[in-house]
Amino acid sequence: MIQLHEVKNKKELKQFVTFPFSLYKDSKYWVPPIISDEVGTLSADKNPAFLHAEARYFLAFKNNEIVGRIAAIVNWTEINDQKVKKMRFGWFDTIDDLDVSKALMEKVAEIGKQDNLEYIEGPVGFSNLDKNGALTEGFDHIGTMATWYNHPYYIDHFNQLGFVTEKEYIESKFSFINLPIERFVRANELILKRFKLKAGSYTKASEIIPHLDNMFNLFNDSYSKLSSFVPISNAQRDYFKKKFINFVNPEFIKFVFDEHDKMVAFAIVLPSFSEALQETKGKLFPFGFLKLLKAKKASKTALFYLIGVDPHYQNKGVTAVIFNEMHKSFTKYGIETCIRLPELADNHASHQIWKDFDTKIIKRRKTFKKML
């Protein structure tokens, strides 16, 4: 018999966070989160997403052992301002037992009905900067710190429980070594002159921080038309600044400005920490932070986390400026492979950015929907 228990204290929240460590203990591809960071993300007193959202966490037990988990999330900005009556679920993990998945999903549905919502969708987080989507292809590729990994049977469970595909995301990679850099050099010079632009490149985190608020403004503007978009609040901006600043190599952050110093494009690229995170087993101390610091400087793989372009400058080749600057930094650090993190399959404006790259899709993931 499956029994559900709602998480009520820090000890139980840690059980919630660490359950996947046992579920994926034999996986070569699962990348663990930093436990303390994950606890903070799910804590109302730490994560400002809770200013506009609510979350309840449930553990499933069978024979007195934890066999599943789920987060039931209500984003009130989405519901009240955007009139999207969605019940979100995320942080979903389970053993291969349909009864466990059913019990967890029924609990989420129960909460959604209580709030008069129309449908369930997941796996998703609190906002667009959280992880989302269940892996549907690419199970034999290592995960990243910015994505969830899952067993293939999750998809069978969704299908058997009556869920249908809501959104599809793709992840791809390309070889940095084979980039057509001469094309970007020529385009960079042309674009800078034609639109009176200038590139911003940095070597210190302190040089980036003054520009981050403008970057988030541009992020909201450039992504606002996407079907899944929920604006990032000022409090969330401050939270993400602190959360990611230690993972950022300043030389992998690129901004483009117009002649009036207004930001018109940006790129956030992170070194890959996947192998280092596997070695840390979710713990920063005593030596985990040293492994991450080493990866920050020595990783040969770069993750394209976000690229944003002012709508007025989209389809005008401004990204050539970013790629030209990124080429200099990647050459310095010996980057060999680039990974594009999840992008909506129907985000054609984003796909257009990469038309000159020999990209290969390595993963697909989906969110799943069920009417209440």
N, C-alpha and C positions, 0 to 999 in steps of 0.2 A: 504493500500500500504506500502511495506517495503522500507525504505530509509536507506542507509549506509552512515556513517560519519567516516572519517579517523581521528584518534586521532592525535592532533597536539601540545598539550601543557600539562603541569603538571596537570591542573584541569581535563582535559578530560582523562588523564591516570589514575587518581584516580577513575573516573567514571568507567573506564574499569575494574580496579581491584576490585571495590566494587560491581559491578553488581551481582555476585553470592551470595552476602549476602542477597539480596532480593529474588533471585531465590530459595535459599535453606533455607529460614528462618524457615520453619516448619519441616526441616529434623533433625532427631536425629543422623544421621550418617555422615553428611557433617562436615568436619573439616576446619575452615577458616584459611587462611594464615595470617601472620602478615602483615598488610597493608603496612607499611613502607618498609618492606623487599621485598614484591612483587613489589612495585614501583621501587625499586632499581634493581631487577632482570630484569625488562623490560626497563631500562633506559640505553641508549648508553654511557652515561658519568659515569656509575657506574659498569656495567657488562662487563668484558673483552671479553666475547663471541662475542661482536660486533666488535672486531678487525678482526674477520674472518667471520662475519655473518651480515646480515641485517634483520630487522624486521619492519613490518608495522602492525598497530593495527586498527581494525574497529569495530564500534558499530552499531548495527541494531536498528532502531527506527520504531515504529508502533503507530500511534495516539499520537505522541510526547513523547512516553515512550520508554526507552531502553528495548529491548526484546531479544537481543543476542550480542555476541562478538566473535571475532576470531583474532588470531595472524598469519600473513603470514610470514614465516621465510625462508631465503635462507642462507645455510651454505656453504660458498665458499671453505672451506677446503675439505668438502665432495665432492663438485662438481668438483673442479679443480684437487685436488690431488688423490682422490679415484675414480674419473670418475663416480660418482653416481649422475645422473641428477634428483635429488629429490627436489620437492617443499614441504617444511614442513608446517604443520599448528598445532597450539596448543592454549591453553587457550580458548578452544571452549566451549561456554555455550549458551543455547537457551531455550526459552519457547517451549512448545509442539506445534509448528507450522512449518510444513515442508517448507513453503515459506521462513521463516526466515533462516533456515539451508541452503536452496538452494541459497539464495542471498549471504550468507556469503561464501559458498564454491565456487560459481561462481567468486567471487572477488579473492579468492586465486588462482583459475585456471587461471584467466586473468593475474595475476602477473607471474605465472609460465610459461605461454606461451610467455610472453614478454622476459623472460630470457632464452628461448629455452630449458626449462626443459621437462622431459618426463612423470613424474607422480607426483601426490600428495600423501603424506602420513601423517597420524596423528591419534590422537593427540600426538605430541611429543614436546620436548623443543629444546634448542640449542645444548645440548650435552647429553652424557650418564648419567651425574649426575643430570640432570633435570627430572622432572616428565614426564611420558609418558603412553599412553594407556588409552582407554576408558573402564570403568568397564562393563563387560558382565554378570558376576555372582557375588553374594555376596553383593547385595544391602542392605541387612539387617545387615551388619557388619560395625562398625564405621571405618571411614577413618583414614589416618595417615598424618603427616606433609610432607611425602615424596611421596604422591600419590594424584591424582585427584579423586574426586567423581563425579558421574553424574547420572541423572535420566535414568531409563531403556529405555525411548523412544528415547534416542540418537541413540541407535543401529538400531532401526526401520528407523530413518532418514537416517543413512548411507546406509542401504540396499536399501531404496527407491531411493536414489540418485545415485545408481550404484557403490558404493564402495564395495570392497571385502576385506576379511581378509588378512593382510600382515604378522603380527607377533602376537604371543599369549604369554602372560605372566601368571604366576601363583603366588599366595601368599598363604602361609600356616602357620599353627601355631602348636606348640607342648607344652606339659606341662613340665616345668623345673623340677617340683617335681619328675616326673617319669623317669628322665634321667638315663641311665645305667652307672652311674659314675664309678663304679669299673672297667668297661671295658676301659674307657678312662684313668684312672690312670695307669693301666698296660700298655696300648698302649703308653701313654705319656713317661713312663720311657724307653720303648724299642726304640721308635723313637728318643728320645734325644741322647741315647747312640749310636745307629746304625749310625746316620748321623751327629753326633757331633754338635747338635743344642742346642740352649738355648732360653728360653722364655723371652720376655720383658714385664713387667707389671708396671703400673705407678699410681701415686696418684695425680700428679699435671699436669696441662696443659703444663706448661713450660718444663716438661720432654718429652712430646710428640712432640712438635714443631720441634726439630732438626731432627726428623726422617720422617717428612711428605713428603719432596721431594723424598726420596727413596721409600716411600709408593706409591706415584703417579707414579713413574717410574715402579714399580712392577705392579700397576694397569693397566697401558698401555700394559705391556708385557703379563699379564695373561688374559686380555680381548680382545686382538687384533684380535683374530680369529672369534669373534662373528660378525654376519652379520650386526648388528646395530651399530658397534663400530666407534666412532670418537675420535681420541686421545685428551687428555686434555693438553692444552698449559700451558706454565709456568705462564702466566698472570692469567689464569683460576685457576691454583693451588693456587696462592696467594689469589684470590678472595674467593675460597671455604674455605680456612683456616680461614679467617676472618668471613665468613658467618656462619660456623658451630661450631666454637670453644666455643661459649657460650652455645651451646646445648649439648656439650660433657661432659659426666662423664669420667674423665681420667681412672678410674678403669675399664671401659668397652672397652678400646682400647687395643688390644693385637698385639704384633709383635713377629715374630720368626726369629732368626738370625743363620747363619752358624758359623763355627769356625773362619772365617775371618771377622765376624761382618757384613756380607752382609745380608740384609733382604730377606727372602725367603717366608714369608707368613705374612698376616695381617688380622685383623678383626676389623671392625668398627661397634659398636653396640651402639644404642641410647636408652635412656629411652623413653617411650611413653609419648608424650605431648598432645595427642588427646583431652582428657577431659579438660585439662588446656587451650588449644587453643580455645575450644568452649566457655569457661568461659570468656576469654579475649575479644572475639568478634573482634579479629584482631588488638587490640590496646595494646601497651606495657605500656602506662601510663594512669592513675596514678598507677594502681595496677597490670596491666597485667604481668609485669616482675616478680613480687613476686609469682604469681601463677605458672609461668614457673619454677622459681627457686625451688619451693616446689616440683613440679612434677619431676624435675631433681634428687631429692634425695629420693622421696617417691613412685614413680611409681612402680607398681608390674608387669608391662609388659615391656619387652625389645624388640627392633626392630633390627634385623640383617640387617644392611644397606648394607654393602659390606664385602665380603671375597675374598681375592686374594692369589693365590699360584703360585710361580715361576713354569713355565712349566716343568722345570727339576725335580721338587719335586711333581708334581701332581700324584695322585694315589699311593702315598707312605705313606699315613697315617699321614702327617704332621698336618692336622687339629685336630688330637687328642690332640696335644700340646695346641692349641688354646682353645679347649673345656674344657680341664682340668683347664687351667688358668681362663677361664670364669666362670667355676663352683664355684671357690673360691669367685669371685666378686659377682656373683648372690646370693650366699648363704648369704653373708654379707648384701646385700641390700634387701633380702626377695623377689627376683623375682620369680613369679609364672608361668607366661606365656611368651613364646617367639614367635615372629612373624617374618617370613621370608618375606622381602619386595620383590617386583616383580622380578622374574627371567624368562628369556626366557624359554618357554616350551621345546625347543629343545636344551637347554644348559645341555647336559647330564653329563658333567664333574662336574657342580655345583650340580646336583641332587645326584650324587654319594657321595658327601660330607655328605649328610643327610640320607644315607641308614640305619644307625643304630638308627634313631629317629622315633618315632611313630608320624609322621607328618600328618596333615589333611589339605587338600586344602580348603580354605575358600573363595577365590576370584579368578576370572579369569578376565583378561583384554586383549584388542587387540588394535593394530593399524590397520587402514584401508587405503586402497590404491585405487587410480583411475587414469587410464591413461589420459594424456592430449591430 
